[in-house]
Amino acid sequence: MYRLFCNNKTLECRNFFEQFLEHDIKDDVCSSQVFETTFNKIKNWLENNDENLVIDDVDNDILAAVIKKIFRFAPAAGGLVLINNSIVAMERNGIPDLPKGHIEKGESPREAALREVSEETAMLNLSIIKQLPSSNHCYLLNGQWTLKNTSWFLMKTDAAFNPKPQTEEGISKVFLLNKDNVNEFLEKTFISLRLTLGEEIINTICRDVSITPNKMNNM
């Protein structure tokens, strides 16, 4: 399933996966009536509708072509840095968040994630444990809808926790996320992060926190 977040609303394409966006667009796809109908439906959802939208009856090639037509892509990468039973988190522009940033030309998502986490937190000696699910959210920038796909990685470090927030990126503080503050973090962070990584965060730092995935959906 492919989920795209726009503010607090969600587009769910239940039979679609990110890999379809890598396919070349067939010549006749964009001229079909289904393409036009789907294009208008998603554009209306972006611009005028506060409700969630589910699409499960459109051919994957058509849906991929619609997404590519509407959005400019801005790939990003970030990390959950594990320190003992805590995760490094931050406050960015007043909102609880995790370190992440744009992938630069020539970088792999893994390289970008390590660089961005280090730049935003000043954490050292980072290494990747495993890749996590990616998140997708969009926003309007200079009249163009932009889709940010963020590749997430679980990381570790053997360095001491001595962070320095990258204030020029709007980061006011870097702190440790643990069982005492994880509920508040998940309630106040972005819906894309909460629904994509919330369960992973909870399972990573403590298994006895009284939040379930269903409850996270209702926050």
C-alpha angles and dihedrals in degrees: 000000000000118000125190121187126207113180103307098338129088137215112205120194099186100190096037130091134190092251090072089067088067092062121101114251113250116235096242098044099084093050095058125107090233090057092052093046093048092045092053093045094054093042090052090049091052096047109029114015129083093187129092117259127216123196117183105142105063126100111256094234090054093047091049090051091050093051091048091049095051102040141058107214121232109178117204139176137205145161150232104220112206118212111176102306095336135086126220110246135167146198113244119185088342096307126107108246146152125249113272142135147168122304109242124223111283095016126120118224089252092053092046093049093053092046096046095047091050093047096047098043106020088232113158138206094029122176132177121247099182144330118264131202114291124236130220126205133158139207140176114256122177091339094308124108108233125199117205114199108192120200109209129204134188108231140182137201136195092204124104118264101257103140130184115195117227095237095184087067092055094260110145100175144003118212143163118265113215142151091287097059106020094098092054091045093053092046094053104034126089117294091232091058095042096051096039101043106012096099092045090051093051094045091048100052102030138347098207100064111124099236126107129191090254091055090049090057090057098049 
